[in-house]
């Protein structure tokens, strides 16, 4: 996946508001999202037990930042959700077993990811 081009509109599949904002980041599946949908859609659309991880590229793969929980790593984005779930289980997070993990790719330094 490449970087987000200027003027790319948010394509959040969860949001029915058609916000029309410019995208700030990419979901793991390549969907461009704006910061509003990234931050608010799980709350606005009442998706309980959704855990969002921001995937940040680094030389060894991906750092997976889970707000309020911690950080883990994955070599490939295809393993990211399992790694986040493993982090939740290891930390005995209350939503570890029923949480739906949503991985969003953020832009990183040039040449990574």
C-alpha positions as CSV (number, residue, x, y, z in Angstrom):
1,X,0.0,0.0,0.0
2,X,1.2,3.5,-0.7
3,X,0.8,6.8,0.9
4,X,-2.5,8.7,0.9
5,X,-2.7,11.2,-2.0
6,X,-3.8,14.7,-1.2
7,X,-7.6,15.1,-1.6
8,X,-8.4,11.5,-1.0
9,X,-11.8,11.3,0.7
10,X,-12.7,9.2,3.7
11,X,-14.1,5.8,2.8
12,X,-15.1,4.6,6.2
13,X,-17.3,1.5,5.8
14,X,-18.9,2.0,9.2
15,X,-20.0,5.5,8.8
16,X,-23.3,6.3,7.2
17,X,-22.9,10.0,7.5
18,X,-20.9,10.4,4.3
19,X,-18.6,12.9,6.1
20,X,-16.6,13.8,3.0
21,X,-13.5,14.6,5.0
22,X,-10.0,14.2,3.6
23,X,-8.4,10.9,4.6
24,X,-5.6,11.1,7.2
25,X,-4.6,7.4,7.4
26,X,-5.2,4.0,5.8
27,X,-6.9,1.0,7.4
28,X,-5.0,-2.3,7.1
29,X,-7.1,-3.2,4.1
30,X,-6.2,0.0,2.4
31,X,-9.4,1.9,3.1
32,X,-8.7,5.7,3.5
33,X,-10.1,7.1,6.7
34,X,-10.4,10.6,8.2
35,X,-9.4,11.2,11.8
36,X,-13.1,11.7,12.8
37,X,-14.2,8.3,11.6
38,X,-11.0,6.7,13.1
39,X,-11.8,8.3,16.5
40,X,-15.6,8.4,16.6
41,X,-17.2,5.6,14.4
42,X,-16.9,2.9,17.0
43,X,-18.6,5.1,19.5
44,X,-21.1,6.7,17.2
45,X,-22.2,3.4,15.7
46,X,-22.3,1.7,19.1
47,X,-19.8,-1.0,18.3
48,X,-19.1,-2.4,21.7
49,X,-16.0,-4.5,22.2
50,X,-14.1,-2.9,19.3
51,X,-10.4,-2.5,19.9
52,X,-8.5,-0.2,17.5
53,X,-4.8,-0.7,16.8
54,X,-2.7,1.8,14.9
55,X,-0.2,0.0,12.8
56,X,3.1,1.9,12.4
57,X,5.8,0.6,10.1
58,X,9.3,0.0,11.3
59,X,12.3,-1.9,9.9
60,X,11.1,-5.3,11.4
61,X,7.5,-5.1,10.4
62,X,4.7,-3.2,12.3
63,X,4.3,-1.7,15.7
64,X,0.7,-2.1,16.8
65,X,-0.4,0.7,19.2
66,X,-3.5,0.0,21.2
67,X,-4.6,3.2,23.0
68,X,-5.0,2.6,26.8
69,X,-3.6,-0.9,26.5
70,X,0.0,-1.0,25.1
71,X,2.1,-1.8,22.1
72,X,2.9,-5.1,20.4
73,X,4.6,-6.0,17.1
74,X,3.9,-8.1,14.0
75,X,6.1,-8.9,11.0
76,X,3.1,-8.7,8.6
77,X,-0.3,-6.9,8.7
78,X,-2.0,-10.2,8.1
79,X,-0.9,-11.3,11.6
80,X,-1.8,-7.9,13.3
81,X,-5.2,-8.7,14.6
82,X,-3.9,-12.0,16.2
83,X,-1.0,-10.2,17.8
84,X,-3.3,-7.5,19.2
85,X,-5.6,-10.2,20.6
86,X,-2.6,-11.9,22.1
87,X,-1.7,-8.7,23.9
88,X,-5.2,-8.3,25.2
89,X,-5.1,-11.9,26.6
90,X,-1.6,-11.5,28.1
91,X,-2.7,-8.3,29.9
92,X,-6.0,-9.9,31.0
93,X,-8.0,-7.1,29.3
94,X,-11.7,-7.4,30.0
95,X,-12.6,-7.5,26.3
96,X,-9.8,-10.0,25.3
97,X,-12.1,-12.8,24.2
98,X,-15.0,-11.0,22.6
99,X,-13.3,-7.9,21.2
100,X,-13.3,-7.3,17.4
101,X,-9.9,-6.0,16.5
102,X,-9.7,-3.2,13.9
103,X,-6.2,-2.5,12.6
104,X,-5.6,0.9,10.9
105,X,-2.3,1.6,9.1
106,X,-0.7,5.0,9.7
107,X,1.8,6.7,7.5
108,X,5.4,6.0,8.5
109,X,8.9,7.2,7.4
110,X,9.6,6.9,3.7
111,X,10.7,3.5,2.6
112,X,8.9,1.6,5.4
113,X,5.7,-0.3,5.1
